[in-house]
């Protein structure tokens, strides 16, 4: 799909250097892909934090700590 956009030439050149891309198209597509991936990771982290705050992992942590204590002979 062809789309015409105005892009800051200095910013595009810097992005090409950082991404190691050779064309404007590859640079824009790489930047979009990176942005989407970063935002998805951020959303996933927010969901994990919410689950941790809700105590969803407490039982798993307790089981892990008990298993490690048993291996050390603390139990």
PDB file with one MODEL, atoms N, CA, C and O in Angstrom:
MODEL        1
ATOM      1  N   UNK A   1       0.847  -1.168   0.000  1.00  0.00           N
ATOM      2  CA  UNK A   1       0.000   0.000   0.000  1.00  0.00           C
ATOM      3  C   UNK A   1       0.892   1.230   0.000  1.00  0.00           C
ATOM      4  O   UNK A   1       1.764   1.374   0.857  1.00  0.00           O
ATOM      5  N   UNK A   2       0.680   2.087  -0.931  1.00  0.00           N
ATOM      6  CA  UNK A   2       1.471   3.312  -1.027  1.00  0.00           C
ATOM      7  C   UNK A   2       0.840   4.394  -0.168  1.00  0.00           C
ATOM      8  O   UNK A   2      -0.368   4.624  -0.212  1.00  0.00           O
ATOM      9  N   UNK A   3       1.685   5.053   0.613  1.00  0.00           N
ATOM     10  CA  UNK A   3       1.244   6.152   1.472  1.00  0.00           C
ATOM     11  C   UNK A   3       2.282   7.248   1.397  1.00  0.00           C
ATOM     12  O   UNK A   3       3.480   6.983   1.493  1.00  0.00           O
ATOM     13  N   UNK A   4       1.836   8.459   1.227  1.00  0.00           N
ATOM     14  CA  UNK A   4       2.757   9.593   1.200  1.00  0.00           C
ATOM     15  C   UNK A   4       2.729  10.285   2.554  1.00  0.00           C
ATOM     16  O   UNK A   4       1.667  10.646   3.061  1.00  0.00           O
ATOM     17  N   UNK A   5       3.923  10.464   3.136  1.00  0.00           N
ATOM     18  CA  UNK A   5       4.026  11.159   4.417  1.00  0.00           C
ATOM     19  C   UNK A   5       5.222  12.094   4.381  1.00  0.00           C
ATOM     20  O   UNK A   5       6.197  11.850   3.670  1.00  0.00           O
ATOM     21  N   UNK A   6       5.137  13.163   5.153  1.00  0.00           N
ATOM     22  CA  UNK A   6       6.279  14.058   5.314  1.00  0.00           C
ATOM     23  C   UNK A   6       7.072  13.580   6.523  1.00  0.00           C
ATOM     24  O   UNK A   6       6.538  13.450   7.624  1.00  0.00           O
ATOM     25  N   UNK A   7       8.351  13.322   6.296  1.00  0.00           N
ATOM     26  CA  UNK A   7       9.216  12.809   7.356  1.00  0.00           C
ATOM     27  C   UNK A   7      10.396  13.747   7.514  1.00  0.00           C
ATOM     28  O   UNK A   7      10.954  14.234   6.531  1.00  0.00           O
ATOM     29  N   UNK A   8      10.768  13.995   8.750  1.00  0.00           N
ATOM     30  CA  UNK A   8      11.947  14.806   9.048  1.00  0.00           C
ATOM     31  C   UNK A   8      13.167  14.093   8.461  1.00  0.00           C
ATOM     32  O   UNK A   8      13.492  12.990   8.901  1.00  0.00           O
ATOM     33  N   UNK A   9      13.853  14.692   7.479  1.00  0.00           N
ATOM     34  CA  UNK A   9      14.971  14.010   6.821  1.00  0.00           C
ATOM     35  C   UNK A   9      16.112  13.667   7.774  1.00  0.00           C
ATOM     36  O   UNK A   9      16.735  12.614   7.637  1.00  0.00           O
ATOM     37  N   UNK A  10      16.391  14.538   8.730  1.00  0.00           N
ATOM     38  CA  UNK A  10      17.471  14.255   9.682  1.00  0.00           C
ATOM     39  C   UNK A  10      17.100  13.073  10.573  1.00  0.00           C
ATOM     40  O   UNK A  10      17.938  12.219  10.863  1.00  0.00           O
ATOM     41  N   UNK A  11      15.850  13.027  10.999  1.00  0.00           N
ATOM     42  CA  UNK A  11      15.385  11.927  11.837  1.00  0.00           C
ATOM     43  C   UNK A  11      15.384  10.617  11.056  1.00  0.00           C
ATOM     44  O   UNK A  11      15.748   9.570  11.591  1.00  0.00           O
ATOM     45  N   UNK A  12      14.980  10.676   9.808  1.00  0.00           N
ATOM     46  CA  UNK A  12      14.991   9.491   8.958  1.00  0.00           C
ATOM     47  C   UNK A  12      16.419   8.985   8.767  1.00  0.00           C
ATOM     48  O   UNK A  12      16.664   7.781   8.842  1.00  0.00           O
ATOM     49  N   UNK A  13      17.356   9.888   8.524  1.00  0.00           N
ATOM     50  CA  UNK A  13      18.760   9.496   8.350  1.00  0.00           C
ATOM     51  C   UNK A  13      19.305   8.855   9.624  1.00  0.00           C
ATOM     52  O   UNK A  13      20.030   7.862   9.563  1.00  0.00           O
ATOM     53  N   UNK A  14      18.955   9.425  10.776  1.00  0.00           N
ATOM     54  CA  UNK A  14      19.411   8.863  12.052  1.00  0.00           C
ATOM     55  C   UNK A  14      18.804   7.483  12.273  1.00  0.00           C
ATOM     56  O   UNK A  14      19.489   6.570  12.736  1.00  0.00           O
ATOM     57  N   UNK A  15      17.531   7.326  11.946  1.00  0.00           N
ATOM     58  CA  UNK A  15      16.880   6.024  12.084  1.00  0.00           C
ATOM     59  C   UNK A  15      17.520   5.000  11.150  1.00  0.00           C
ATOM     60  O   UNK A  15      17.716   3.847  11.536  1.00  0.00           O
ATOM     61  N   UNK A  16      17.847   5.411   9.929  1.00  0.00           N
ATOM     62  CA  UNK A  16      18.503   4.501   8.988  1.00  0.00           C
ATOM     63  C   UNK A  16      19.844   4.042   9.543  1.00  0.00           C
ATOM     64  O   UNK A  16      20.200   2.869   9.435  1.00  0.00           O
ATOM     65  N   UNK A  17      20.578   4.964  10.133  1.00  0.00           N
ATOM     66  CA  UNK A  17      21.876   4.615  10.719  1.00  0.00           C
ATOM     67  C   UNK A  17      21.696   3.649  11.887  1.00  0.00           C
ATOM     68  O   UNK A  17      22.394   2.638  11.973  1.00  0.00           O
ATOM     69  N   UNK A  18      20.764   3.957  12.781  1.00  0.00           N
ATOM     70  CA  UNK A  18      20.563   3.134  13.973  1.00  0.00           C
ATOM     71  C   UNK A  18      20.020   1.747  13.643  1.00  0.00           C
ATOM     72  O   UNK A  18      20.446   0.755  14.234  1.00  0.00           O
ATOM     73  N   UNK A  19      19.085   1.675  12.705  1.00  0.00           N
ATOM     74  CA  UNK A  19      18.503   0.388  12.335  1.00  0.00           C
ATOM     75  C   UNK A  19      19.368  -0.377  11.344  1.00  0.00           C
ATOM     76  O   UNK A  19      19.207  -1.587  11.187  1.00  0.00           O
ATOM     77  N   UNK A  20      20.278   0.311  10.679  1.00  0.00           N
ATOM     78  CA  UNK A  20      21.098  -0.338   9.667  1.00  0.00           C
ATOM     79  C   UNK A  20      20.317  -0.642   8.398  1.00  0.00           C
ATOM     80  O   UNK A  20      20.647  -1.575   7.666  1.00  0.00           O
ATOM     81  N   UNK A  21      19.290   0.144   8.143  1.00  0.00           N
ATOM     82  CA  UNK A  21      18.475  -0.061   6.948  1.00  0.00           C
ATOM     83  C   UNK A  21      19.027   0.771   5.798  1.00  0.00           C
ATOM     84  O   UNK A  21      19.740   1.752   6.007  1.00  0.00           O
ATOM     85  N   UNK A  22      18.685   0.359   4.581  1.00  0.00           N
ATOM     86  CA  UNK A  22      19.229   1.024   3.396  1.00  0.00           C
ATOM     87  C   UNK A  22      18.210   1.888   2.667  1.00  0.00           C
ATOM     88  O   UNK A  22      18.580   2.809   1.939  1.00  0.00           O
ATOM     89  N   UNK A  23      16.928   1.594   2.862  1.00  0.00           N
ATOM     90  CA  UNK A  23      15.905   2.358   2.144  1.00  0.00           C
ATOM     91  C   UNK A  23      14.964   3.045   3.132  1.00  0.00           C
ATOM     92  O   UNK A  23      14.850   2.649   4.293  1.00  0.00           O
ATOM     93  N   UNK A  24      14.298   4.081   2.637  1.00  0.00           N
ATOM     94  CA  UNK A  24      13.316   4.788   3.466  1.00  0.00           C
ATOM     95  C   UNK A  24      12.189   3.841   3.864  1.00  0.00           C
ATOM     96  O   UNK A  24      11.750   3.828   5.014  1.00  0.00           O
ATOM     97  N   UNK A  25      11.731   3.057   2.906  1.00  0.00           N
ATOM     98  CA  UNK A  25      10.640   2.115   3.169  1.00  0.00           C
ATOM     99  C   UNK A  25      11.019   1.133   4.270  1.00  0.00           C
ATOM    100  O   UNK A  25      10.248   0.920   5.206  1.00  0.00           O
ATOM    101  N   UNK A  26      12.204   0.533   4.162  1.00  0.00           N
ATOM    102  CA  UNK A  26      12.653  -0.411   5.190  1.00  0.00           C
ATOM    103  C   UNK A  26      12.788   0.270   6.549  1.00  0.00           C
ATOM    104  O   UNK A  26      12.475  -0.319   7.583  1.00  0.00           O
ATOM    105  N   UNK A  27      13.252   1.506   6.536  1.00  0.00           N
ATOM    106  CA  UNK A  27      13.427   2.247   7.781  1.00  0.00           C
ATOM    107  C   UNK A  27      12.091   2.509   8.459  1.00  0.00           C
ATOM    108  O   UNK A  27      11.946   2.282   9.660  1.00  0.00           O
ATOM    109  N   UNK A  28      11.123   2.984   7.699  1.00  0.00           N
ATOM    110  CA  UNK A  28       9.799   3.269   8.269  1.00  0.00           C
ATOM    111  C   UNK A  28       9.150   1.982   8.761  1.00  0.00           C
ATOM    112  O   UNK A  28       8.589   1.952   9.856  1.00  0.00           O
ATOM    113  N   UNK A  29       9.220   0.920   7.963  1.00  0.00           N
ATOM    114  CA  UNK A  29       8.626  -0.352   8.384  1.00  0.00           C
ATOM    115  C   UNK A  29       9.310  -0.905   9.626  1.00  0.00           C
ATOM    116  O   UNK A  29       8.641  -1.428  10.517  1.00  0.00           O
ATOM    117  N   UNK A  30      10.627  -0.798   9.698  1.00  0.00           N
ATOM    118  CA  UNK A  30      11.359  -1.260  10.875  1.00  0.00           C
ATOM    119  C   UNK A  30      10.985  -0.440  12.100  1.00  0.00           C
ATOM    120  O   UNK A  30      10.773  -0.993  13.180  1.00  0.00           O
ATOM    121  N   UNK A  31      10.903   0.866  11.938  1.00  0.00           N
ATOM    122  CA  UNK A  31      10.535   1.734  13.063  1.00  0.00           C
ATOM    123  C   UNK A  31       9.130   1.418  13.560  1.00  0.00           C
ATOM    124  O   UNK A  31       8.897   1.360  14.768  1.00  0.00           O
ATOM    125  N   UNK A  32       8.200   1.214  12.643  1.00  0.00           N
ATOM    126  CA  UNK A  32       6.833   0.865  13.044  1.00  0.00           C
ATOM    127  C   UNK A  32       6.796  -0.480  13.759  1.00  0.00           C
ATOM    128  O   UNK A  32       6.131  -0.628  14.784  1.00  0.00           O
ATOM    129  N   UNK A  33       7.512  -1.457  13.215  1.00  0.00           N
ATOM    130  CA  UNK A  33       7.563  -2.785  13.830  1.00  0.00           C
ATOM    131  C   UNK A  33       8.145  -2.704  15.238  1.00  0.00           C
ATOM    132  O   UNK A  33       7.606  -3.297  16.173  1.00  0.00           O
ATOM    133  N   UNK A  34       9.247  -1.969  15.388  1.00  0.00           N
ATOM    134  CA  UNK A  34       9.881  -1.805  16.703  1.00  0.00           C
ATOM    135  C   UNK A  34       8.933  -1.115  17.685  1.00  0.00           C
ATOM    136  O   UNK A  34       8.843  -1.515  18.846  1.00  0.00           O
ATOM    137  N   UNK A  35       8.235  -0.092  17.226  1.00  0.00           N
ATOM    138  CA  UNK A  35       7.312   0.639  18.101  1.00  0.00           C
ATOM    139  C   UNK A  35       6.175  -0.265  18.561  1.00  0.00           C
ATOM    140  O   UNK A  35       5.819  -0.265  19.740  1.00  0.00           O
ATOM    141  N   UNK A  36       5.610  -1.030  17.645  1.00  0.00           N
ATOM    142  CA  UNK A  36       4.512  -1.934  17.997  1.00  0.00           C
ATOM    143  C   UNK A  36       4.998  -2.995  18.981  1.00  0.00           C
ATOM    144  O   UNK A  36       4.320  -3.278  19.968  1.00  0.00           O
ATOM    145  N   UNK A  37       6.156  -3.580  18.725  1.00  0.00           N
ATOM    146  CA  UNK A  37       6.694  -4.600  19.627  1.00  0.00           C
ATOM    147  C   UNK A  37       6.960  -4.023  21.015  1.00  0.00           C
ATOM    148  O   UNK A  37       6.664  -4.668  22.021  1.00  0.00           O
ATOM    149  N   UNK A  38       7.512  -2.824  21.074  1.00  0.00           N
ATOM    150  CA  UNK A  38       7.803  -2.187  22.359  1.00  0.00           C
ATOM    151  C   UNK A  38       6.517  -1.928  23.136  1.00  0.00           C
ATOM    152  O   UNK A  38       6.456  -2.175  24.340  1.00  0.00           O
ATOM    153  N   UNK A  39       5.493  -1.434  22.452  1.00  0.00           N
ATOM    154  CA  UNK A  39       4.218  -1.170  23.118  1.00  0.00           C
ATOM    155  C   UNK A  39       3.548  -2.459  23.588  1.00  0.00           C
ATOM    156  O   UNK A  39       2.941  -2.486  24.659  1.00  0.00           O
ATOM    157  N   UNK A  40       3.653  -3.519  22.801  1.00  0.00           N
ATOM    158  CA  UNK A  40       3.090  -4.807  23.224  1.00  0.00           C
ATOM    159  C   UNK A  40       3.814  -5.338  24.456  1.00  0.00           C
ATOM    160  O   UNK A  40       3.180  -5.870  25.368  1.00  0.00           O
ATOM    161  N   UNK A  41       5.146  -5.196  24.489  1.00  0.00           N
ATOM    162  CA  UNK A  41       5.900  -5.625  25.673  1.00  0.00           C
ATOM    163  C   UNK A  41       5.493  -4.818  26.891  1.00  0.00           C
ATOM    164  O   UNK A  41       5.358  -5.362  27.987  1.00  0.00           O
ATOM    165  N   UNK A  42       5.299  -3.525  26.704  1.00  0.00           N
ATOM    166  CA  UNK A  42       4.884  -2.658  27.803  1.00  0.00           C
ATOM    167  C   UNK A  42       3.507  -3.064  28.324  1.00  0.00           C
ATOM    168  O   UNK A  42       3.291  -3.111  29.535  1.00  0.00           O
ATOM    169  N   UNK A  43       2.584  -3.356  27.423  1.00  0.00           N
ATOM    170  CA  UNK A  43       1.251  -3.804  27.833  1.00  0.00           C
ATOM    171  C   UNK A  43       1.328  -5.129  28.586  1.00  0.00           C
ATOM    172  O   UNK A  43       0.643  -5.311  29.593  1.00  0.00           O
ATOM    173  N   UNK A  44       2.157  -6.056  28.104  1.00  0.00           N
ATOM    174  CA  UNK A  44       2.303  -7.349  28.774  1.00  0.00           C
ATOM    175  C   UNK A  44       2.878  -7.159  30.173  1.00  0.00           C
ATOM    176  O   UNK A  44       2.437  -7.806  31.122  1.00  0.00           O
ATOM    177  N   UNK A  45       3.856  -6.277  30.299  1.00  0.00           N
ATOM    178  CA  UNK A  45       4.438  -6.003  31.609  1.00  0.00           C
ATOM    179  C   UNK A  45       3.397  -5.421  32.555  1.00  0.00           C
ATOM    180  O   UNK A  45       3.342  -5.796  33.726  1.00  0.00           O
ATOM    181  N   UNK A  46       2.579  -4.512  32.057  1.00  0.00           N
ATOM    182  CA  UNK A  46       1.518  -3.926  32.889  1.00  0.00           C
ATOM    183  C   UNK A  46       0.545  -5.002  33.371  1.00  0.00           C
ATOM    184  O   UNK A  46       0.095  -4.965  34.517  1.00  0.00           O
ATOM    185  N   UNK A  47       0.219  -5.961  32.497  1.00  0.00           N
ATOM    186  CA  UNK A  47      -0.677  -7.051  32.908  1.00  0.00           C
ATOM    187  C   UNK A  47      -0.023  -7.922  33.971  1.00  0.00           C
ATOM    188  O   UNK A  47      -0.684  -8.335  34.925  1.00  0.00           O
ATOM    189  N   UNK A  48       1.271  -8.208  33.818  1.00  0.00           N
ATOM    190  CA  UNK A  48       1.978  -9.007  34.821  1.00  0.00           C
ATOM    191  C   UNK A  48       2.049  -8.287  36.161  1.00  0.00           C
ATOM    192  O   UNK A  48       1.863  -8.906  37.208  1.00  0.00           O
ATOM    193  N   UNK A  49       2.315  -7.000  36.135  1.00  0.00           N
ATOM    194  CA  UNK A  49       2.372  -6.214  37.370  1.00  0.00           C
ATOM    195  C   UNK A  49       1.017  -6.242  38.066  1.00  0.00           C
ATOM    196  O   UNK A  49       0.945  -6.410  39.283  1.00  0.00           O
ATOM    197  N   UNK A  50      -0.046  -6.079  37.303  1.00  0.00           N
ATOM    198  CA  UNK A  50      -1.389  -6.110  37.892  1.00  0.00           C
ATOM    199  C   UNK A  50      -1.670  -7.469  38.525  1.00  0.00           C
ATOM    200  O   UNK A  50      -2.247  -7.543  39.610  1.00  0.00           O
ATOM    201  N   UNK A  51      -1.266  -8.535  37.856  1.00  0.00           N
ATOM    202  CA  UNK A  51      -1.461  -9.877  38.418  1.00  0.00           C
ATOM    203  C   UNK A  51      -0.629 -10.064  39.673  1.00  0.00           C
ATOM    204  O   UNK A  51      -1.098 -10.656  40.645  1.00  0.00           O
ATOM    205  N   UNK A  52       0.599  -9.567  39.666  1.00  0.00           N
ATOM    206  CA  UNK A  52       1.452  -9.684  40.849  1.00  0.00           C
ATOM    207  C   UNK A  52       0.854  -8.908  42.013  1.00  0.00           C
ATOM    208  O   UNK A  52       0.839  -9.392  43.145  1.00  0.00           O
ATOM    209  N   UNK A  53       0.365  -7.715  41.737  1.00  0.00           N
ATOM    210  CA  UNK A  53      -0.252  -6.906  42.789  1.00  0.00           C
ATOM    211  C   UNK A  53      -1.513  -7.563  43.334  1.00  0.00           C
ATOM    212  O   UNK A  53      -1.868  -7.355  44.494  1.00  0.00           O
ATOM    213  N   UNK A  54      -2.193  -8.356  42.506  1.00  0.00           N
ATOM    214  CA  UNK A  54      -3.401  -9.056  42.938  1.00  0.00           C
ATOM    215  C   UNK A  54      -3.075 -10.348  43.683  1.00  0.00           C
ATOM    216  O   UNK A  54      -3.973 -11.007  44.208  1.00  0.00           O
ATOM    217  N   UNK A  55      -1.780 -10.713  43.731  1.00  0.00           N
ATOM    218  CA  UNK A  55      -1.371 -11.913  44.452  1.00  0.00           C
ATOM    219  C   UNK A  55      -1.460 -13.187  43.646  1.00  0.00           C
ATOM    220  O   UNK A  55      -1.395 -14.279  44.209  1.00  0.00           O
ATOM    221  N   UNK A  56      -1.608 -13.072  42.337  1.00  0.00           N
ATOM    222  CA  UNK A  56      -1.764 -14.253  41.491  1.00  0.00           C
ATOM    223  C   UNK A  56      -0.559 -15.192  41.528  1.00  0.00           C
ATOM    224  O   UNK A  56      -0.695 -16.373  41.209  1.00  0.00           O
ATOM    225  N   UNK A  57       0.595 -14.698  41.904  1.00  0.00           N
ATOM    226  CA  UNK A  57       1.799 -15.524  41.877  1.00  0.00           C
ATOM    227  C   UNK A  57       2.259 -15.950  43.264  1.00  0.00           C
ATOM    228  O   UNK A  57       3.282 -16.623  43.392  1.00  0.00           O
ATOM    229  N   UNK A  58       1.525 -15.572  44.301  1.00  0.00           N
ATOM    230  CA  UNK A  58       1.948 -15.859  45.671  1.00  0.00           C
ATOM    231  C   UNK A  58       2.124 -17.352  45.930  1.00  0.00           C
ATOM    232  O   UNK A  58       3.113 -17.754  46.543  1.00  0.00           O
ATOM    233  N   UNK A  59       1.188 -18.177  45.477  1.00  0.00           N
ATOM    234  CA  UNK A  59       1.278 -19.620  45.700  1.00  0.00           C
ATOM    235  C   UNK A  59       2.487 -20.204  44.981  1.00  0.00           C
ATOM    236  O   UNK A  59       3.183 -21.056  45.534  1.00  0.00           O
ATOM    237  N   UNK A  60       2.741 -19.763  43.773  1.00  0.00           N
ATOM    238  CA  UNK A  60       3.894 -20.270  43.015  1.00  0.00           C
ATOM    239  C   UNK A  60       5.202 -19.860  43.682  1.00  0.00           C
ATOM    240  O   UNK A  60       6.148 -20.646  43.730  1.00  0.00           O
ATOM    241  N   UNK A  61       5.259 -18.639  44.194  1.00  0.00           N
ATOM    242  CA  UNK A  61       6.467 -18.165  44.882  1.00  0.00           C
ATOM    243  C   UNK A  61       6.690 -18.964  46.155  1.00  0.00           C
ATOM    244  O   UNK A  61       7.818 -19.361  46.445  1.00  0.00           O
ATOM    245  N   UNK A  62       5.633 -19.205  46.915  1.00  0.00           N
ATOM    246  CA  UNK A  62       5.752 -19.974  48.155  1.00  0.00           C
ATOM    247  C   UNK A  62       6.220 -21.394  47.866  1.00  0.00           C
ATOM    248  O   UNK A  62       7.065 -21.923  48.589  1.00  0.00           O
ATOM    249  N   UNK A  63       5.687 -22.016  46.823  1.00  0.00           N
ATOM    250  CA  UNK A  63       6.101 -23.372  46.458  1.00  0.00           C
ATOM    251  C   UNK A  63       7.561 -23.399  46.036  1.00  0.00           C
ATOM    252  O   UNK A  63       8.298 -24.314  46.403  1.00  0.00           O
ATOM    253  N   UNK A  64       7.980 -22.409  45.273  1.00  0.00           N
ATOM    254  CA  UNK A  64       9.374 -22.321  44.840  1.00  0.00           C
ATOM    255  C   UNK A  64      10.299 -22.164  46.043  1.00  0.00           C
ATOM    256  O   UNK A  64      11.318 -22.848  46.143  1.00  0.00           O
ATOM    257  N   UNK A  65       9.941 -21.261  46.954  1.00  0.00           N
ATOM    258  CA  UNK A  65      10.772 -21.031  48.135  1.00  0.00           C
ATOM    259  C   UNK A  65      10.831 -22.267  49.020  1.00  0.00           C
ATOM    260  O   UNK A  65      11.885 -22.564  49.582  1.00  0.00           O
ATOM    261  N   UNK A  66       9.730 -22.993  49.158  1.00  0.00           N
ATOM    262  CA  UNK A  66       9.713 -24.223  49.951  1.00  0.00           C
ATOM    263  C   UNK A  66      10.598 -25.283  49.313  1.00  0.00           C
ATOM    264  O   UNK A  66      11.330 -25.989  50.007  1.00  0.00           O
ATOM    265  N   UNK A  67      10.531 -25.391  47.998  1.00  0.00           N
ATOM    266  CA  UNK A  67      11.357 -26.374  47.289  1.00  0.00           C
ATOM    267  C   UNK A  67      12.839 -26.049  47.448  1.00  0.00           C
ATOM    268  O   UNK A  67      13.649 -26.948  47.672  1.00  0.00           O
ATOM    269  N   UNK A  68      13.200 -24.769  47.333  1.00  0.00           N
ATOM    270  CA  UNK A  68      14.603 -24.370  47.497  1.00  0.00           C
ATOM    271  C   UNK A  68      15.066 -24.618  48.930  1.00  0.00           C
ATOM    272  O   UNK A  68      16.193 -25.063  49.147  1.00  0.00           O
ATOM    273  N   UNK A  69      14.207 -24.334  49.909  1.00  0.00           N
ATOM    274  CA  UNK A  69      14.556 -24.571  51.312  1.00  0.00           C
ATOM    275  C   UNK A  69      14.774 -26.056  51.559  1.00  0.00           C
ATOM    276  O   UNK A  69      15.688 -26.437  52.290  1.00  0.00           O
ATOM    277  N   UNK A  70      13.942 -26.893  50.956  1.00  0.00           N
ATOM    278  CA  UNK A  70      14.085 -28.340  51.116  1.00  0.00           C
ATOM    279  C   UNK A  70      15.388 -28.821  50.498  1.00  0.00           C
ATOM    280  O   UNK A  70      16.041 -29.711  51.044  1.00  0.00           O
ATOM    281  N   UNK A  71      15.768 -28.248  49.379  1.00  0.00           N
ATOM    282  CA  UNK A  71      17.027 -28.627  48.730  1.00  0.00           C
ATOM    283  C   UNK A  71      18.227 -28.236  49.581  1.00  0.00           C
ATOM    284  O   UNK A  71      19.244 -28.930  49.586  1.00  0.00           O
ATOM    285  N   UNK A  72      18.107 -27.126  50.301  1.00  0.00           N
ATOM    286  CA  UNK A  72      19.193 -26.674  51.176  1.00  0.00           C
ATOM    287  C   UNK A  72      19.185 -27.413  52.507  1.00  0.00           C
ATOM    288  O   UNK A  72      20.149 -27.359  53.270  1.00  0.00           O
ATOM    289  N   UNK A  73      18.079 -28.104  52.774  1.00  0.00           N
ATOM    290  CA  UNK A  73      17.945 -28.798  54.042  1.00  0.00           C
ATOM    291  C   UNK A  73      17.406 -27.921  55.148  1.00  0.00           C
ATOM    292  O   UNK A  73      17.542 -28.257  56.324  1.00  0.00           O
ATOM    293  N   UNK A  74      16.790 -26.796  54.792  1.00  0.00           N
ATOM    294  CA  UNK A  74      16.238 -25.873  55.787  1.00  0.00           C
ATOM    295  C   UNK A  74      14.899 -26.352  56.333  1.00  0.00           C
ATOM    296  O   UNK A  74      14.469 -25.916  57.401  1.00  0.00           O
ATOM    297  N   UNK A  75      14.244 -27.241  55.607  1.00  0.00           N
ATOM    298  CA  UNK A  75      12.886 -27.634  56.016  1.00  0.00           C
ATOM    299  C   UNK A  75      12.908 -28.770  57.001  1.00  0.00           C
ATOM    300  O   UNK A  75      11.852 -29.222  57.446  1.00  0.00           O
TER     301      UNK A  75
ENDMDL
END
